[in-house]
Amino acid sequence: MLLVRSAAFLAAGILLATPALAQTTVTRSETATSGKSVRLAIVPNLKKDCSTGPMPEIRVSGAPKSGSLITKVGKIKTPAKYRCPGKEAAVQAVFYQSKDGFTGSDEVTVDVKDSDGNVQTQNIKITVGAGKPDAAKPDAASKKDATEL
């Protein structure tokens, strides 16, 4: 009996001493226009050392209640302020679109596994406002609102 308890404590100690996978949680806010698509996240397949790695994985762990999500795959050139500036990279992106006519608050949670294997849970609170009627020309911010990467 004593041997069984000792083995159980030893097994529990080994499990507790095992390093956990790197996982962080981030909460942030976004704004969206009712019925329009807005990009919530874009993740390149670049490792920390700027070499190409496997495609990032995005998993929806908390779906929006008043809208829908779409994921897209594409290629971009990283911006100048990115840690690997001007690098061509394959990306995964997540877009949100509210139901037509919906205004108010929505929320989505996605788990993002990057090319280095790190997992980040993003809890995104979305404020959806009414759109501007008869917008003749798209402004500079509308590029982020399109479903293009």
N, C-alpha and C positions, 0 to 999 in steps of 0.2 A: 504494500500500500504506500509506504514511504517512497519507494522507487518510482511509482506511478506519479505521485505528486511532484517529485523532483523533476521528472521528465516533462511534466506539464508546465512547471514554472520555467524550465529551461527553454522549452518551445515558445512560450509567451515572450520571454526575454529576447529571443532571436528575432521574432516578428516585430517587436517594438524597436529593436536596434537597426532594422533594415532601413536604408534611406528611402524616403518617399520621393515620388516623381515630382519634378519642379512644376508647381501649379500655383498660379496667382489669380486673384479676382479683382476686376476693375469695374467700377460703376461710373457711368458717364451719361450725358444727356445729348440728345439730338433734336432738331426741329424738322418738321415735314409739312408739306402742303397737302391738304385733303385730296386723295385720289391720285397724287403724283408720286413717282418713285424717287427714293433718296438712298444714296449709298451709305451703309452703316459701317462697313469694314472692308478693307482690302489688304490681303496678305501675300507677299511675294514668296517665291521658292528659294530665297537666298538665306544661306547660313550666316552665322555671326561673323565669320571671316570673309564674307561676300562671295563665297563660292556657291555654285548652284547645288541645291539639294532636292529632296523629294517634294512633290506638291504639298502645300499645307492642307490640313484637314479641318473642315468647319462642320460642327454638329450643333443643331438647334436643340437646346435642352429646355427652353421655355418659349413656346410660340406666342406671337402677338394675339390679343383677343379681338382687336378691331381692324385687322389688316392681314397682310400676307408677306412672306419672305421669298426671295428667289436668290439662288446662288449662280454665279457665272464664272467661267474660266476664261482667261485672256492673257495678253502680254502688254506690259507697259515699260517705259523707261523711268527709272526711279527719279524722284525730284532731287534738286540740288541740296535740300536740307536733310535728306535721308542719310542714314549711316553708310550706305553704299551709293553715293550719288552718280547719276547718269548711267546706271547699269540696266541693261535689258533683262527683264525677268518675267517669268510666267507667274500669274497671280490667281488667287481665288477671291471673289468679292461677294458680299452679301448686300442685298437691297431690300428695303421695306416699302410697302405701299398700303396706305389705309384704304378702307372701304370708301367708295364715293360718298361725299356728304358728311363723313365722320369728322368731328373736331373734338379735341380733348386729349387725354393722356392714354398712352399705350406703353407696353414694355415688352422687351424680348431679351432672352438670354442665349448666348452662343458660346460654345467651347471651341477655341482655336488652338490647333496643334501646329506649331511652326516647323520649319525644315530642320531645326536642331532638336526637335522632339519635346520642346517646352509647351506646356498647356496653359492657356490663359482663358479664364471664364470672363466674358464681357456681359455685364448686366446693363442694358441700354434703355434708358427712360426716354420715350419719344413724346414730344409735344406736337400735336397735329393742329394746324390752324387752317382757316378758310383760305382758299386761293383767291388771287386777284382776277376779276373778270376782264376779258378782252385785253390780255397782255399781248401787245402787237409784236414786240421783239423780245427774245430771250436775253436776260442779262448774264453777266459773267458767272454768277452763282448757279445758273440753270444747268451748267455742264455737270455739276455734282448731282443734280436731281435726275439726270437722264440715267437710263439703265446701261449706258455705255460705260466701260471701265474708265 
